Amino acid sequence: MTNFDIESLSNYREHNQLEAKSAKGGFPGSFWETYSAFANTDGGVILLGVKENPDGTLHSENGIAISKLRKDFWNMVNNRQKISANIVTEQMVTEEVFEGNPILVVRIPRAERRAKPVFVGSDPKSGTYRRNHEGDYHCSVDEMASMFRDASAVTQDTKVLEKMDMSVFCMNTVKGYRNFFRSKHPNHLWNNEEDEIFMRKIGAIGIGDDGKYHPTAAGLLMFGYEYEITREFPNYFLDYQENRSLGVTRWTDRIVSTSGDWSGNIFDFVVEALRRMQQGLKTPFVLIGNQREDDTPLHKLLREALTNAVVHADFYGRQGLVVQKSEEGYKLSNPGSLRISIKEAIDGGISDPRNGVMLKMFSLVDFGERAGSGLNEVCTVWEKVFHTPAILEEIHKNGVDRTILTLSNNGNKQDVGAMLKLYGAECIEDINDTDANRNKTIRKSEETDINPIQNNLKPIQTDTIPIQNQTKDAEKKNIINALRNTPTLSMDSLSRMLGITKSSVQRRLDALVKEGKLQHIGPSNGGSWKVTE
C-alpha cells in the first residue's frame, strides 16, 4: 500500500491492504496471520493500537505502550518458530500519531517468490494465509503447492520427463517451428541439425538419468499432443473465443485444445490464435527503407501479450488459459499469479517468467521479449493507439489464482496516426489500407512497376531519418526518437526496429551517453532510458 496517509486515517476503512489491530491486551496474536496474508498476496499495512468500530471507522486506543509493542514485534519477527521469514526492514516499522495517540505502523511488502510461502509457526499446511476482500484466509493445498513450485531457482518447465519419449511430439508442429526459425535465421548452423539435436539445443528435450533423450516440460507443452500433455498437466486446457455473447455460451469462432482435430499444443495454439486476433487490424502503408512493413506496433503488441500469457502461465495449476476477442478488445487470462508485483511487471526491467525455457523458444522465432520490458511496451502501445489504458490484475478466488490482461478499446477506434509515430522510421500511409486494400495496393504496384511513393500516397513527415543508408548520426537520431516514445526498449527491439545490428545499437547508445544525450536508469540488465538532450 504505497499511498498510505496517516493524516487521512480517519477516512480509511479496512480493506485488502489495510488492517487495524487492537493492542489493549498487548501484542495481538492475530497479527501474524495478517503478516502472512499480506506477504503472500500484495503486501499491506498493519496498524497496531487502532480499533475498528462497528460502522467500519478507525479510532486510536489510549494508553498503548508503543515502545514495548515495537520491541515485541522485532523479537518475534526474527523468531522462526513464530514466523517463517522476516521480510520487513527497520524503515517499514514506524511510530505515528493518530487522534493524539501513538500507534505502530508496520508496512508488509509482497514477499519475493523464493521466500514464499510465508507461514505462521512451523507448519506451512496450517500456518499459510492469503488476503482477499473478506480478510485473511487459510491457503488451499493447491495455492501452497504453486508457491513452493515458484520458489525454485529454476523455472518449472526445465523438468525432464523421464517416463516419456520422443513419441509424445507432434512432428508437424516441430517442422512448423523449424520453418519459423529458418525464416528468422536463414544461415544459422542449427538449421542443418537433425530434429533430436535441434530440439536438445532449444531445450525441448533433455538427457535423463538413463542417458537417453526425454521431453522437457517445456518441449511437451510446446510440441506435444494434447492427450500426452495432460498426462503431466491434468488441468491443461487452451481456449480461444471470438465474439462470445455475454451470459450465453455462444461465439462466432472458437479453438479448444481438447477438440481432437489438431495437436492441441502451445505452439500451434499461439500461431493460430494470433492469426485470428490480428485479423481486422488496420495496416497502414508503411515503408522502412524500400521495404514494406506490415508488422505494425499493434500486431507486435498482440504477439507480445499472447506470448506473455503463455510463458507466465502455471500449467500445473487449476483451470486453463483463455483468450477472448470481441468488438470491445481482448482479454487474456492465464492460470497462476504473477511472480513479481503488478507494478514491477508494468514498469518493466524485470524478467521472471514461470516458463523460462518456453520463453527462450518463442524468443528464438521473435515471439516474446527477454529483457522484462515486453508488458511495459504492450501497455504503452495500447494506450497510445486506443487512448485507454490496458488493465493487468490478479484474481485469487476459491483457491485458484489467475492473471488477467484486459485490452479494452473503450469504444475508441484504432488511431492510425498515433500508431505511425511508434514506427521510428519515415513512412507512407493510407489510413484506409486494411488487409483487403493492402493486397489491392500491392497488386497495383506490381502491375504498374511504380514505387508506391509515386502513386499519390501522402508522405508522413517525422523527425526520423529513413532506415536505408543511414549515417552514424542518423542512427543515433533514430535511437533518440525511439527511446523518447518507449524508454524501456531493449537492444533486440532497437535492432529490429532500426534495421541495424545489436553491436551497432550498443555503440550508438554508448556514444549518446558519452555525449550527455541519454541516461540509463535502473539495472544494467533492463531498466529504462531517459532522453536528456
Sequence and secondary structure as in RCSB ss.txt:
>XXXX:A:sequence
MTNFDIESLSNYREHNQLEAKSAKGGFPGSFWETYSAFANTDGGVILLGVKENPDGTLHSENGIAISKLRKDFWN
MVNNRQKISANIVTEQMVTEEVFEGNPILVVRIPRAERRAKPVFVGSDPKSGTYRRNHEGDYHCSVDEMASMFRD
ASAVTQDTKVLEKMDMSVFCMNTVKGYRNFFRSKHPNHLWNNEEDEIFMRKIGAIGIGDDGKYHPTAAGLLMFGY
EYEITREFPNYFLDYQENRSLGVTRWTDRIVSTSGDWSGNIFDFVVEALRRMQQGLKTPFVLIGNQREDDTPLHK
LLREALTNAVVHADFYGRQGLVVQKSEEGYKLSNPGSLRISIKEAIDGGISDPRNGVMLKMFSLVDFGERAGSGL
NEVCTVWEKVFHTPAILEEIHKNGVDRTILTLSNNGNKQDVGAMLKLYGAECIEDINDTDANRNKTIRKSEETDI
NPIQNNLKPIQTDTIPIQNQTKDAEKKNIINALRNTPTLSMDSLSRMLGITKSSVQRRLDALVKEGKLQHIGPSN
GGSWKVTE
>XXXX:A:secstr
 TT  GGGGGG   BTTEEEE  TTSS TTHHHHHHHHHHTT EEEEETEEE TTS EEE SS  HHHHHHHHHH
HHT TTTBS     GGGEEEEEETTEEEEEEEE    GGG S BBTT HHHHBEEEETTEEEE  HHHHHHHHHH
TSSS GGG B TT  GGGB HHHHHHHHHHHHHH TT GGGGS HHHHHHHHTSEEE TTSSEEEBHHHHHHHB 
HHHHHHH TT  EEEEES  TTSS  SEEEETTSSSS   HHHHHHHHHHHHHTT      EETTEE    HHHH
HHHHHHHHHHHT  TTSSS EEEEEETTEEEEEEES  SS HHHHHH S    S HHHHHHHHHTT S TTS HH
HHHHHHHHHHHSS  EEEEEEETTEEEEEEEEE TT    HHHHHTTS S EE  TT  HHHHHHHHHHHHHHT 
 GGGTT  EE  SS  STT  HHHHHHHHHHHHHH TT  HHHHHHHHTS HHHHHHHHHHHHHTTSEEEES SS
S EEEE  
